[in-house]
Amino acid sequence: SSFVGSLLALPGNAYLAQLHHRHRRGEMLSSMRRPVAVALVVSVAVSGAEACPGSSSFVHAKAQVTTTFPSTSCDDVRAEMKARIDGQGGWVDPHNGGTYTLLSEIADGFSAERVTGNKKYTDKMDFTFQASGAGGCELQGCSESQVTSIADFSTNFCNLHDLYCGSSDGCPVASKDFTYTETSTKSLGASTDKTACVVQDAVAISPPALRSLAAVCPPSGFDTQGALEGGFDWQWYVRGKWYIQQQMVLSYLPKEYVYCVTAQYTVLDKPSLLGYDIQVDNYAENAEGKAQGPIRQICAKIVNKAEGK
């Protein structure tokens, strides 16, 4: 849902800074991050009548859905969602193996939370159900990050979507597959990309194996150049522009924009208002030379200069 704090992977097997965000699509290392400007702190609430769980963070990512199931009762929708939360039928969260927990229930809804697969971040969500049409159901859902965040790479949306989505969207089910229509709203900087909600590797791995992988991530012997070799020249690293030689296609960097992908790091004279030390300027263009935009900047924090983190 939101992002705060995954490692920024840099070319040359060296990591310079820790991004103040979580890249929840992969919760993984990547040569480039989605450009996100964080120069101005603003309130990013989403308007909507449905209840939301709230967050202690003044600035946080958020997403809401209204989903209609024309031929499925609310009891059946609710039962399937709770079955997925409980992991029934071997169900595994397809969005990088997060863990859902049912927090409370009322007559027309329930509250839940999701902890990311790396056990670092928690999002909270509320769901309400209302009968509609001839035996149908309307679901209102809201997910909010519990930490400071702006962009979320669709995580808040996926928190909601993955509990009811079906085979039409490539989602695994616990016992029931639904037909539905879905609309969504989001906070400024958040996204609602359904393709980000299903990571095929997570679907294919059994729950015990997934837990085992999470326990050893990063694997033994995998570290930054500085930590392994006893020092990292971060001033040399930020001296010039980096040109990406191999780029993974991601929801925020589609295959049409994998030309001339670069990253430029600038060490700030003093930390920003939110404590950032580095400005990262990302650039990519399409085959016609049109630059991706409009926002191409993110910020990062130096955690350990000597180790390049």
BELZI-V763147 format. One record per residue. N is the residue number from 0. RES is the residue in three letters. OMEGA is omega in whole degrees, 0 to 359 (* if undefined). Layout:
n | res | omega
N | RES | OMEGA
N | RES | OMEGA
//
This chain:
n | res | omega
0 | SER | 179
1 | SER | 175
2 | PHE | 174
3 | VAL | 165
4 | GLY | 169
5 | SER | 186
6 | LEU | 174
7 | LEU | 180
8 | ALA | 182
9 | LEU | 179
10 | PRO | 177
11 | GLY | 177
12 | ASN | 179
13 | ALA | 181
14 | TYR | 186
15 | LEU | 189
16 | ALA | 177
17 | GLN | 181
18 | LEU | 176
19 | HIS | 178
20 | HIS | 174
21 | ARG | 178
22 | HIS | 193
23 | ARG | 175
24 | ARG | 181
25 | GLY | 195
26 | GLU | 188
27 | MET | 180
28 | LEU | 181
29 | SER | 183
30 | SER | 180
31 | MET | 177
32 | ARG | 180
33 | ARG | 179
34 | PRO | 181
35 | VAL | 179
36 | ALA | 181
37 | VAL | 184
38 | ALA | 184
39 | LEU | 178
40 | VAL | 180
41 | VAL | 173
42 | SER | 186
43 | VAL | 181
44 | ALA | 177
45 | VAL | 178
46 | SER | 179
47 | GLY | 184
48 | ALA | 185
49 | GLU | 182
50 | ALA | 177
51 | CYS | 185
52 | PRO | 183
53 | GLY | 180
54 | SER | 178
55 | SER | 179
56 | SER | 182
57 | PHE | 178
58 | VAL | 182
59 | HIS | 179
60 | ALA | 188
61 | LYS | 176
62 | ALA | 179
63 | GLN | 178
64 | VAL | 166
65 | THR | 186
66 | THR | 181
67 | THR | 176
68 | PHE | 190
69 | PRO | 185
70 | SER | 180
71 | THR | 181
72 | SER | 178
73 | CYS | 178
74 | ASP | 180
75 | ASP | 178
76 | VAL | 181
77 | ARG | 180
78 | ALA | 179
79 | GLU | 180
80 | MET | 178
81 | LYS | 178
82 | ALA | 178
83 | ARG | 177
84 | ILE | 181
85 | ASP | 181
86 | GLY | 181
87 | GLN | 180
88 | GLY | 181
89 | GLY | 183
90 | TRP | 177
91 | VAL | 176
92 | ASP | 184
93 | PRO | 180
94 | HIS | 175
95 | ASN | 169
96 | GLY | 175
97 | GLY | 181
98 | THR | 177
99 | TYR | 175
100 | THR | 175
101 | LEU | 184
102 | LEU | 182
103 | SER | 179
104 | GLU | 170
105 | ILE | 186
106 | ALA | 186
107 | ASP | 179
108 | GLY | 176
109 | PHE | 177
110 | SER | 181
111 | ALA | 173
112 | GLU | 177
113 | ARG | 175
114 | VAL | 183
115 | THR | 182
116 | GLY | 178
117 | ASN | 175
118 | LYS | 184
119 | LYS | 190
120 | TYR | 181
121 | THR | 173
122 | ASP | 179
123 | LYS | 183
124 | MET | 176
125 | ASP | 178
126 | PHE | 173
127 | THR | 184
128 | PHE | 177
129 | GLN | 179
130 | ALA | 180
131 | SER | 176
132 | GLY | 181
133 | ALA | 178
134 | GLY | 180
135 | GLY | 183
136 | CYS | 172
137 | GLU | 181
138 | LEU | 171
139 | GLN | 180
140 | GLY | 179
141 | CYS | 178
142 | SER | 180
143 | GLU | 174
144 | SER | 180
145 | GLN | 178
146 | VAL | 178
147 | THR | 184
148 | SER | 176
149 | ILE | 175
150 | ALA | 180
151 | ASP | 178
152 | PHE | 174
153 | SER | 185
154 | THR | 179
155 | ASN | 177
156 | PHE | 181
157 | CYS | 175
158 | ASN | 181
159 | LEU | 186
160 | HIS | 186
161 | ASP | 179
162 | LEU | 179
163 | TYR | 183
164 | CYS | 186
165 | GLY | 185
166 | SER | 179
167 | SER | 177
168 | ASP | 178
169 | GLY | 184
170 | CYS | 172
171 | PRO | 180
172 | VAL | 176
173 | ALA | 178
174 | SER | 185
175 | LYS | 179
176 | ASP | 187
177 | PHE | 166
178 | THR | 186
179 | TYR | 169
180 | THR | 191
181 | GLU | 171
182 | THR | 184
183 | SER | 171
184 | THR | 185
185 | LYS | 175
186 | SER | 179
187 | LEU | 180
188 | GLY | 177
189 | ALA | 180
190 | SER | 184
191 | THR | 182
192 | ASP | 182
193 | LYS | 181
194 | THR | 178
195 | ALA | 187
196 | CYS | 181
197 | VAL | 174
198 | VAL | 191
199 | GLN | 179
200 | ASP | 180
201 | ALA | 180
202 | VAL | 186
203 | ALA | 184
204 | ILE | 179
205 | SER | 181
206 | PRO | 179
207 | PRO | 180
208 | ALA | 180
209 | LEU | 178
210 | ARG | 180
211 | SER | 179
212 | LEU | 181
213 | ALA | 183
214 | ALA | 182
215 | VAL | 179
216 | CYS | 1
217 | PRO | 182
218 | PRO | 180
219 | SER | 179
220 | GLY | 180
221 | PHE | 182
222 | ASP | 179
223 | THR | 178
224 | GLN | 181
225 | GLY | 181
226 | ALA | 183
227 | LEU | 187
228 | GLU | 173
229 | GLY | 177
230 | GLY | 181
231 | PHE | 181
232 | ASP | 185
233 | TRP | 179
234 | GLN | 175
235 | TRP | 185
236 | TYR | 183
237 | VAL | 185
238 | ARG | 183
239 | GLY | 181
240 | LYS | 178
241 | TRP | 178
242 | TYR | 183
243 | ILE | 181
244 | GLN | 180
245 | GLN | 188
246 | GLN | 176
247 | MET | 176
248 | VAL | 183
249 | LEU | 182
250 | SER | 181
251 | TYR | 173
252 | LEU | 184
253 | PRO | 185
254 | LYS | 179
255 | GLU | 184
256 | TYR | 178
257 | VAL | 178
258 | TYR | 175
259 | CYS | 180
260 | VAL | 182
261 | THR | 174
262 | ALA | 179
263 | GLN | 183
264 | TYR | 179
265 | THR | 178
266 | VAL | 182
267 | LEU | 179
268 | ASP | 176
269 | LYS | 182
270 | PRO | 177
271 | SER | 181
272 | LEU | 180
273 | LEU | 175
274 | GLY | 180
275 | TYR | 181
276 | ASP | 188
277 | ILE | 170
278 | GLN | 181
279 | VAL | 178
280 | ASP | 179
281 | ASN | 179
282 | TYR | 174
283 | ALA | 179
284 | GLU | 178
285 | ASN | 185
286 | ALA | 179
287 | GLU | 179
288 | GLY | 178
289 | LYS | 182
290 | ALA | 174
291 | GLN | 181
292 | GLY | 10
293 | PRO | 184
294 | ILE | 184
295 | ARG | 183
296 | GLN | 168
297 | ILE | 178
298 | CYS | 183
299 | ALA | 177
300 | LYS | 172
301 | ILE | 181
302 | VAL | 181
303 | ASN | 183
304 | LYS | 185
305 | ALA | 182
306 | GLU | 179
307 | GLY | 181
308 | LYS | *
//
